[in-house]
Amino acid sequence: MTVDRRSPLDALHRELGAKMVPFGGWEMPLSYPSGTIAEHMACRNDAAVFDVSHLGTVRVEGADALQRLQRAFTNDLRKISPGRAQYTHACNERGGVNDDIIVWWLSEDVFDVMPNASNTERVRDVVGGADTTSERAILAVQGPRARERVATISQDAANVKRFRVARVTMLGADCVVAGTGYTGEDGLELAVPVEHSERIARAIIGAGVTVAGLGARDTLRLEAGLPLHGHELSPDITTLEANLGWVIGWDKGDFRGRTVLEEQRNRGPGRRLCGIRTAGRRPPRDGARVLVDGVDVGVVTSGNFSPVLGTGIAFALIEADHGAIGQAVEVRVRDSVLSGEVVTTPFVAASK
């Protein structure tokens, strides 16, 4: 994979001993010397900080900004208001998900649209706006003690509630803070000007927050039952097949992919996303086939070892006639078969 971008925090990651890997055209930390499982458990039990600067930011503003986003994305921004955030999908005309996105509604006519790493230009081509990715770093501080730790640096930042967005001054820097994240735990995402990013990152770490990489971010999101674009979501997997119909604003008027999604809603999707828990520690992997009574009924889209459960867990797209909760399945991994069953998601509930 070609790597042509690095985080503003690249030097800090290397100083901290991170294992760096290519991801979406960026070189990003996979893990630190403590290891993925330790980083995962720090987020579940206390607080961890992830550099997610590889996510895109497209600033969309102007009197027609709201309508542009309404036409481009599935969810209905009228459900929220300025100062709030919303999860949504950018679909193609077949109803497939070109990207899943968080929209931060900053003020009346100003939105920050947050695509996945490699999709920024594709989203910008649809909604317009300015690519401001290079102007900031994004630090995701997540876990049951995330707000407590951040409060030692900025009480105003710590006070930003779940799915709210605010402009906040942190250590003299003008930042945007959102009560969002991708771990299943409570937490904050901090958009920090590049020139202040290392100083603020060091302050967060100094407040007792564990640094964590993409490896822990992936095991955390999977335990939390959160989809990953390119796995559970793709241009060939629709919002309804991914069991995410709640992100469609059926009452808002036309949007890209609406016609096909309405047809699929009326007849029912032919396949749907299910959670699978295997009997042992060996995890299923994406691409593994799912069998019921020896018959191939689906495919694993993501699989990994769950540090909390101590077993393998997976998402799988399974034919609609199968996949009932409690159904016994087998997952074929190379030359062996793992026993498992269909379970509800999230696999692991957020910490109290």
N, C-alpha and C positions, 0 to 999 in steps of 0.2 A: 504494500500500500504506500502510495506517495504521501510524504509528510511535508507540508509547506508552511505550517503555522505552529507556533508555540505559545503557550500561555504567558502572560506577563509575570507569572510566578514560577517560570521554568527554573531559574537559578535557585530559588528557595527549595523547590522539590528535589533538586539534585543535592543540595546541601543536606537535606534531611534523609538522603539515602533512598529516594524513591526508585522503583523499577519503572522505567519509562517505556511506553508502547505507542504504536500508531493507532489513532482512533478518529475516524471521520475526517482525515486530512490533517489532524493535529497530532502532536506528540504529547501524551498526557500520562500522569502517574497511575499505574495499575495498583501498586501497593507500596508500603513502606516496610522497614525491617521488622516491625512487630507482626506483620502478616495480615492477610485478608480476614481471617476468622476473628482475630483480636480487634481489628478495626470495626468489623461488623458488630461485635458484642459491645464495643464502646458506644456505638450509636444506639443500640437497643437499651443500654443500661444507664448511659450518661449523656455524652455529647461528642459528636465528630464533625469535622469540617472537611468538605469536599471542594476542590477547585473544579467548577463546571464552566469555566470561561470559554470552552469550546462550543457551548450553546450559542446560537445566533441571537442578535437583537436587531430588529427592524423598527425604527421609529416611524410611525404613521400618524400624521397630523393634518389638521385642516377641517373645514366645515363638512366635507363629505367623507371624512375618515370612518365614521361609524358605519355608514352605508356600504362603503367598500369592504369592510370586514364582515358585515352581515351577509353580503353576497358571496364572499369567498369561503367562509367557514360555516360549519354545521350548527354550532351552538348559537343561542340567542343572547346577544349582549344586553338586550333590554331587561334580562333577568337580574342584571347587576347595575352598577352605577360607578361614576368616577371614584377612585380610591379602592377599587376591588379588582380581583383577578379571576380569570375564568379559563377552564380547560376546554379545548375545542379540537376539531379535526378539519384539515384541508383535504377534501376529497376530489377525486377525478370524476369524469362523467359516468364511470361504471360503478361509482359508489365506493371504490377502493380508497384507502387512506394514503395520500401522498405524504402526509406528515401529521403528527399530533403536536399540539402547540399550547402554550400558556400565553394568554393575553393579559398584560398589566395595563389597566385603564388608569393613566396617571392623572389626567385632568380632562375637562370637558371635551376637548377636541384633540387630545394627545394620548396615543397608545404605544406601548412597547410590545411588539409581537416577538415571541421567543420560540423560533423553530429549533429542530434538531441540528446537530453539528454540520452535516453536509447539505442541508436543504435551504440555507438562508437565501441564496440567490433565486432559487425556484419559487420560494414564497414571496420574495420581493417582486418578482416578475408579475405575480398575481395581484398583490395589494399595493404596490408602489412603495413609497417611503424611502428612508435613508438607512443604509447598513451602518449601525453604530457599534458593531461587535468589537472593533479594534480600540474603542475609546474606554473600555471598562474591563475589569475582571469580575467574575461572579463567584462568590463564596457561599456555599450552602452549609449552614450550621444546623445540624439535625440531632434530635434525640430528646429524651424527657427532661434533660437539664440544659438544653440549648439556650433557652431564653434567660435562664438564671446566669449562665456563663456570659452571654452577650451583654447582659445588664451591667456587668462590671466595667464595660467599655462605653456603652450607650444605653441608658434606660429607654430613651425614645425608640431606638431600634427594637429593643426587647418587647416593647409594648405593641408592636404591629401585630394585629390579630390574624388568625388563620384566614387565608385568601383575601386579606386586605393589602393595600399597597400605599406607601408613604415616602415622601422625600424627607430624609433625615440627615443631620450632620453627625458624623462619627469621627472623633479625633481630629476635628477641623476640616474634614472632607465632606463634600456634598454627595450623598449616596441615595440610591433608591432601594428600599427594603420591602420585601413581600413575604407574607406568611405562607409560603409555598415550599415544596420540596418533592423528593422522589424516593423516599425511604419508607413511607408508611408511618413515620414518627412525626411528632410536632417539630416545628423548626422554622427557620428563616432563610431566605436567599437575599444576599447583599450584592447589589451592583455598585462596584467601587471604582472611581476613576483610576486609570492605569497607574498614574504617578503616585497614588497613595496605597496601591493594592498590597505591596509587600509589607509595608508598615502596619496596615490593619490586619493582615493575615498573621503576622507575628504576634500582634496583641491578642488575637483570638486564641492562638496556640498557648500564649502565656497565661491566658485565663483558665487553662486546664482542659482545653478542647483537643481531642485526639485527631491527628491528621489521618485521612482515609482516602483510598484511591478508587478507581473505577471498578475494581474487583468486588469490594465491599458494597459499592453502590448497586451493583447488579444483583448480588445475593439478597440485599435488603429489599430492593424493589420487587424481586420475585417472591420472597416470603410475604410481602405486602399485597401481592396479587395485582401489581401494576404492569401494564403492557409496555413493551419496548418496540419502537419502530424498527422495521426490518425483520422482526420476529413475529410478534402477535398482531402487528399492524403493518400493512404494506399496500402498494397500489393494487394488489390482487386480493387483499383481505378487506372486507367492508366493515364499517362501524358496527353494523348489526351482527355480523358473524363473530365479531370480537366481544359481543355481549355489552356493548357500550351505547345502547340506544338512548341513554339519558343525556348524551352530549348532542342530541339532535333537537333543534328548536323547530318542531313541526308547525308552529303557529306564526312563524316570522316571515313567511314568504319564500321566494325562490332562493336557492343556493346551489352551488355546483354539486352534482350527484344526486340531487333530491329525487328526480323522477325514478331512477333505478332503486334508490333506497326505499321509496314508497312502495314500489312493486314488491321488493323483498320483504318489507314489513307485512304486506297483505297476504303473501303466500307462505311466509316463514322462511328463514335462511335454511339452506340445505346442509350446512355444517355450523358448528358453533365452538367457541373456545371453552375448554374445560380445565379444571385443575386435577392433577394426578399426584398422589403420594405413593412412593414405592416402599417396599418392605424393609430394605436394607439401606446402608450408607451409600452404595454406589448410585450416582445420579443418572437419570436419563439425559440424553443430549439432543439438541435440536437436529431435526432430520430423522430421528428414530421413528419407526413405525409403531402404531398402537393397534393391538389385536384384541378382539373379543371372541372367545370360543374359537380361536385360531383364524378368525376372519379379520383382514386388514380393514380398519374403520377410520384411521386418521394418522396424523403426524405430530410429533413433538415440535413445538415452536421455540421453547426455551426450557432448559433443565439445568439443575445444579444441586449441590449438597446444601441442605438447610442447617446452618450452625445452631439454630434454636431447637429444631425438631430432632436433629441427629439422623435424618433420613434424606433420601432423594425426593425432590419435588419438581414438578414440571407443569407448564402450560401445553395443551395440545388442541389442535383443531380436529374435531371428531364429527362424523356424520350425525345429522340431527336425530336419527332413529336410535342412537346410542348415547352414552354419556350421562345417564342418570346418576345422581349422587348415590354413592355406595356401590356402583357397578364395578365388578372385578375386571381388571384389564391386565394385559401383558405388554411390555415395552421391549421391542427387539433392539438391543444395543450390540452392534457388530455380530458376533457369533453366539451371543448369550441372550437370555430372556429375563427381564426383571418383572416380578409380580407387583401389582399395585392396585389401587382403587381410585375411582373418581371422588373427589372431595370438594367441599365448598372453598371458596377463596374470600378473603385473604387466608393464606396458609397460617400466618401468624398475626395475631391482633397487635395493634400498637401498644406500647407500654403505657401504663396508667400514670 
